[in-house]
Amino acid sequence: MIYKRLIQLNNILSQKSHFLFGPRQVGKSTAIEQQLPDAYVIDLLDSDRFTTFLRRPKALGEELEHSQAKVVVIDEIQKLPALLDEVQRLLKSGRWTFLLTGSSARKLKRRGTNLLGGRVWTKHMFPLVSAEIDDFDLMRYLRSGGLPSIYLSKQPEKELKAYCQTYLKYEIQDEALVRNLRAFSTFLDVMGKTNGCELNYSSIAQDCGVSDQTIRSYIEILEDTLVGYRLPAFTRSKKRAAQKRSKFYFFDIGVAKYLARHGDVDKDHPAFGTYFEQFIINEVRAYISYSDKEMECAYWRSLSGFEVDLVIGTSIAVEIKATDQVKDKHLKGLLALAEEQIFERHIVISQDTKKRSIGGIEVWPWELFLQSLWRGDWNFHR
């Protein structure tokens, strides 16, 4: 099955040339084939093409002179950052619009890399979201994740195992991002169990047998290769001092579940609530990115132990509960944060069947919330 993705490549390219970043197998190539059938595509994973442009970057311009295409796609641009100098030269002519895709920003962040001086904007592509799947099945999604090739697989565990091993090979080993691949493999296993938790660098370092600084660099690698992200702490509360540590999440629930060795996750599984929480957070992050809202997401936790899973700008504070019946005990964090009078709305997203209100706290069934989110009904602001 081929899914119709929400990201509209023709629309973004009508504004400006773009970098398009997303983890491997997230669906970038398929979206390009569907939406940009007349584009001139150059795949730098093709060794012959890579070698050609490595030796003579100007060969790109020579090829394009003989093409009728107006849109040029260069896939896996991080493989050859030096090619960006030639792209910049061609951009100045105004004859072509470029889509530069990549599964890693690591090499592009190095000092001296030409990032095209604002001539190119950046978009991100995420795993499948609920609005892209007509017959969306929450339990299937929590078991397999949102990578298109894995979501409908009859053997998602085997697919996820192969994906994680491929990631180690191509993104880490082949690009020589770390010296000690065995230590990094142990680190991934530890991070699988840390998914959705506050980052304690010393504790992780002790579990992995490396230094705190090495752990910081490893986490930076996960972010640069788009495999994980940090959710920062919201620290602007005044009545209650706030925790400052970030939380860490993998980009995809299936990948996180595989690395944690959690097997088949059902509603009785101890980690079900964590993955349900991650599912909602991932959907919100994808919506904000696809809709160009440029909102900051964070979480809040007081030093005394009150916590709210997600805050969006200063608009909405969100508690995410896997329960099918929200009760007063689930509202403690939101009620504590409401005392700060920072956020306009305070909501709980759960598996309740009906929308309702408890003492000014809105209770939203997850399906209804996501339908409303993807319709653009929510008024987010910084």
C-alpha positions in Angstrom: 0.0 0.0 0.0 1.2 3.5 -0.9 0.1 6.2 1.5 -0.7 9.8 0.5 1.6 11.9 2.6 0.5 15.2 4.1 3.7 17.0 3.1 3.2 18.7 -0.2 6.5 18.9 -2.1 5.1 21.0 -5.0 3.8 23.6 -2.6 7.0 24.0 -0.6 9.1 24.1 -3.8 6.9 26.8 -5.3 8.2 29.0 -2.5 11.9 28.2 -2.5 14.4 25.4 -2.8 14.5 23.1 0.3 16.4 20.7 2.3 14.2 17.7 3.2 15.4 15.7 6.1 14.0 12.5 7.5 15.2 9.2 8.9 15.8 6.3 6.5 12.7 4.6 5.1 10.4 7.3 6.4 9.1 7.7 2.8 11.0 10.5 1.2 11.8 8.7 -2.0 8.2 7.4 -2.4 6.8 10.9 -1.9 9.2 12.3 -4.5 8.1 9.7 -7.0 4.4 10.4 -6.4 4.6 14.2 -6.2 7.5 15.1 -8.4 7.3 12.7 -11.4 9.1 15.1 -13.7 12.0 16.0 -11.4 15.6 15.3 -12.3 16.7 12.9 -9.5 20.3 12.2 -8.5 20.8 9.5 -5.9 24.1 9.8 -4.1 23.7 6.2 -2.7 24.5 5.1 -6.3 28.2 4.6 -6.2 28.8 5.6 -9.8 26.9 8.9 -9.4 28.6 9.6 -6.1 32.1 9.0 -7.7 31.2 11.2 -10.7 30.3 14.2 -8.6 33.0 13.6 -6.0 35.6 14.0 -8.8 33.9 16.8 -10.7 31.1 18.7 -8.9 30.7 20.8 -12.0 29.4 17.7 -13.8 26.0 18.5 -12.1 25.6 21.7 -14.0 26.8 20.1 -17.2 24.1 17.4 -16.8 21.3 19.9 -16.1 22.1 22.0 -19.2 20.9 19.0 -21.2 17.7 18.4 -19.1 14.3 20.0 -19.5 13.5 19.5 -15.8 12.9 22.6 -13.6 13.1 20.7 -10.3 16.2 18.9 -9.3 16.3 16.3 -6.5 19.6 15.3 -4.9 19.0 12.4 -2.6 21.3 11.8 0.5 23.1 15.1 0.1 25.0 14.6 3.3 27.1 12.0 1.5 28.7 14.8 -0.5 28.5 18.2 1.2 31.1 19.7 -1.2 28.4 19.4 -3.9 26.6 22.3 -2.2 29.0 24.8 -3.7 27.9 23.8 -7.2 24.2 23.8 -6.1 24.7 27.4 -4.9 26.2 28.4 -8.2 23.3 26.9 -10.1 20.7 28.5 -7.7 22.0 31.9 -8.6 21.0 31.3 -12.2 17.3 31.0 -11.2 16.8 28.2 -13.7 16.3 25.3 -11.3 14.6 24.6 -8.0 16.4 22.1 -5.7 15.1 19.6 -3.2 18.1 18.3 -1.2 17.1 15.2 0.8 19.0 13.6 3.6 18.8 11.1 6.5 21.5 12.9 8.5 22.5 16.5 9.2 25.8 15.4 10.8 28.2 16.2 8.1 26.3 19.3 7.0 26.7 20.8 10.5 30.5 20.7 10.3 32.3 23.9 10.2 33.0 25.1 6.7 30.1 23.3 5.1 28.2 25.6 2.7 24.6 25.6 3.9 23.6 27.9 1.0 23.3 31.1 3.0 19.5 31.2 3.4 18.8 30.4 -0.3 17.4 27.0 0.8 14.8 26.4 3.5 14.4 23.3 5.6 11.5 20.8 6.0 11.3 17.5 7.9 9.5 14.4 7.1 8.2 12.1 9.8 6.9 8.5 10.0 3.3 8.0 9.1 0.8 9.9 11.2 -2.8 9.0 11.9 -4.2 11.4 9.4 -2.3 9.6 6.6 -3.7 6.2 7.4 -7.4 5.6 6.3 -7.9 2.6 8.5 -5.7 3.7 11.4 -5.3 1.0 14.0 -3.8 2.3 17.3 -2.7 -1.1 18.6 -1.0 -2.0 15.3 0.8 1.4 15.3 2.0 0.9 18.9 3.3 -2.5 18.0 5.0 -1.7 14.7 5.5 2.1 14.6 5.0 4.4 11.6 7.6 3.5 9.1 5.5 2.8 5.9 7.3 -0.5 5.0 6.9 -1.8 8.6 3.4 -0.6 9.6 1.5 -3.2 7.6 4.2 -5.9 7.8 3.1 -9.3 9.0 6.4 -9.6 10.8 7.1 -6.2 12.2 9.7 -7.4 14.8 11.9 -8.9 12.1 11.5 -5.7 10.0 12.4 -3.5 13.0 15.4 -5.7 13.8 16.7 -5.4 10.2 16.1 -1.6 10.3 18.0 -1.1 13.5 20.9 -3.2 12.2 20.9 -1.3 8.9 21.0 2.0 10.8 24.0 0.8 12.7 25.7 -0.2 9.5 25.0 2.7 7.2 24.6 5.7 9.5 27.2 4.8 12.1 29.7 2.4 10.8 29.9 3.5 7.2 30.1 7.2 8.1 32.5 6.5 10.9 30.5 8.6 13.3 31.9 6.7 16.4 35.1 4.9 17.0 33.7 2.2 19.2 30.7 0.6 17.5 30.3 -2.0 20.2 30.0 0.7 22.9 27.5 2.6 20.7 25.4 -0.6 20.3 25.3 -1.0 24.0 24.3 2.7 24.3 21.3 2.1 21.9 20.1 -0.7 24.0 20.3 1.5 27.1 18.5 4.3 25.3 15.7 2.0 24.3 15.0 1.6 28.0 15.4 5.4 28.6 12.9 6.3 25.9 10.4 8.8 27.3 12.5 9.4 30.4 14.5 12.3 31.8 18.1 12.2 30.6 20.6 11.4 33.4 23.9 11.4 31.6 25.9 10.0 34.5 23.6 7.1 35.0 23.5 6.2 31.3 27.3 6.5 31.1 27.7 4.1 34.0 25.4 1.6 32.3 27.4 1.9 29.1 30.9 2.0 30.6 31.9 5.3 29.0 32.2 8.9 30.0 29.4 11.4 30.5 30.9 13.4 27.6 30.8 10.4 25.3 27.1 9.9 26.1 26.4 13.5 25.3 28.1 13.1 21.9 26.2 9.8 21.3 22.9 11.5 21.9 23.9 14.4 19.6 24.6 11.7 16.9 21.1 10.3 17.4 19.6 13.8 17.0 21.8 14.7 14.0 20.9 11.4 12.3 17.2 12.2 13.1 16.7 8.9 15.0 15.9 10.7 18.3 15.0 14.0 19.8 15.1 15.8 23.1 12.0 17.2 24.6 13.2 20.1 26.8 11.9 21.0 30.2 9.6 24.0 30.6 11.2 26.1 33.4 9.2 29.3 33.4 6.9 28.3 36.3 7.4 30.5 39.4 5.3 29.1 42.2 7.0 25.7 41.9 10.6 25.2 40.9 10.9 23.1 37.7 13.1 20.2 36.7 15.7 21.2 34.0 16.5 17.9 32.5 15.3 17.1 29.0 13.5 13.9 28.1 14.6 11.7 25.2 12.4 10.0 22.6 13.2 7.9 19.5 11.6 9.2 16.3 9.5 6.1 15.9 7.6 4.0 18.4 8.5 0.7 16.7 12.2 1.5 16.8 12.0 2.5 20.5 10.0 -0.7 21.3 12.5 -2.9 19.5 15.5 -1.4 21.2 13.8 -1.7 24.6 13.1 -5.4 23.8 9.5 -5.0 24.8 8.1 -7.4 22.3 4.3 -7.3 21.7 2.8 -4.3 23.5 -0.8 -4.6 24.5 -2.9 -2.5 26.9 -1.7 -4.6 29.9 2.0 -4.1 29.1 3.8 -1.9 31.6 5.2 0.3 28.9 1.8 0.8 27.1 1.3 4.2 28.7 4.8 5.4 27.7 4.2 4.5 24.0 0.7 6.0 24.0 2.2 9.2 25.4 5.0 9.1 22.7 2.4 8.6 20.0 0.5 11.7 20.9 3.7 13.8 21.3 5.0 12.6 17.9 1.7 13.5 16.2 1.8 17.0 17.7 5.4 17.5 16.6 4.6 16.4 13.1 1.6 18.6 12.9 3.5 21.7 14.0 6.3 21.0 11.5 4.0 20.2 8.5 1.8 23.3 9.2 4.8 25.6 9.7 3.6 26.7 13.2 7.2 26.9 14.5 5.9 26.2 18.1 8.1 25.0 20.8 7.1 21.7 22.6 8.3 20.9 26.1 7.3 19.1 29.2 6.9 20.3 32.8 7.9 18.6 36.0 8.2 20.4 39.4 10.9 19.4 41.8 8.2 18.3 44.1 7.0 15.7 41.6 4.0 17.3 39.7 4.3 16.6 36.0 2.6 17.5 32.7 3.6 15.5 29.6 3.5 18.2 27.0 3.2 22.0 26.8 2.9 23.7 23.5 4.2 27.3 23.4 2.1 29.1 26.1 -1.2 27.9 24.6 -1.9 24.4 25.8 -0.8 22.2 28.6 -1.5 18.5 27.8 -1.5 15.5 30.1 -1.6 12.1 28.2 -3.2 9.2 30.0 -3.7 5.7 28.5 -6.7 5.1 30.9 -10.2 4.8 29.5 -11.6 6.8 32.4 -9.9 10.0 33.5 -10.4 10.6 37.2 -9.4 13.4 39.6 -6.1 11.6 40.4 -5.0 12.1 36.8 -5.3 15.9 37.0 -2.8 16.7 39.8 -0.1 17.9 37.4 -2.4 20.0 35.3 -4.0 21.6 38.3 -0.6 22.4 39.8 0.5 24.0 36.5 -2.8 25.9 36.1 -1.9 27.8 39.3 0.9 29.4 37.3 -1.7 31.1 35.0 0.6 30.6 32.0 -1.4 28.5 29.6 -4.8 29.3 28.1 -6.1 25.7 28.1 -5.4 22.6 30.1 -6.4 19.2 28.6 -6.1 15.5 29.2 -5.9 13.2 26.2 -7.0 9.7 27.0 -8.9 6.6 25.8 -12.1 8.0 27.2 -15.0 7.6 24.7 -16.6 11.1 25.2 -15.3 14.7 25.4 -16.1 16.2 28.8 -14.8 18.7 31.4 -13.6 18.2 35.0 -13.3 21.3 37.0 -12.1 23.4 34.0 -9.8 20.6 32.7 -10.9 19.4 29.2 -10.9 15.7 28.7 -10.4 14.7 25.0 -10.7 11.2 23.5 -7.5 10.7 21.5 -9.2 10.1 18.2 -11.3 13.3 18.5 -8.2 15.3 19.5 -6.2 14.1 16.6 -9.0 14.7 14.1 -9.3 18.2 15.5 -5.5 18.7 15.4 -5.1 17.7 11.8 -8.1 19.8 10.7 -6.2 22.8 12.1 -8.7 23.7 14.8 -6.2 24.5 17.5 -5.0 28.0 18.0 -1.3 27.6 19.0 0.9 30.6 19.8 4.3 31.1 21.4 
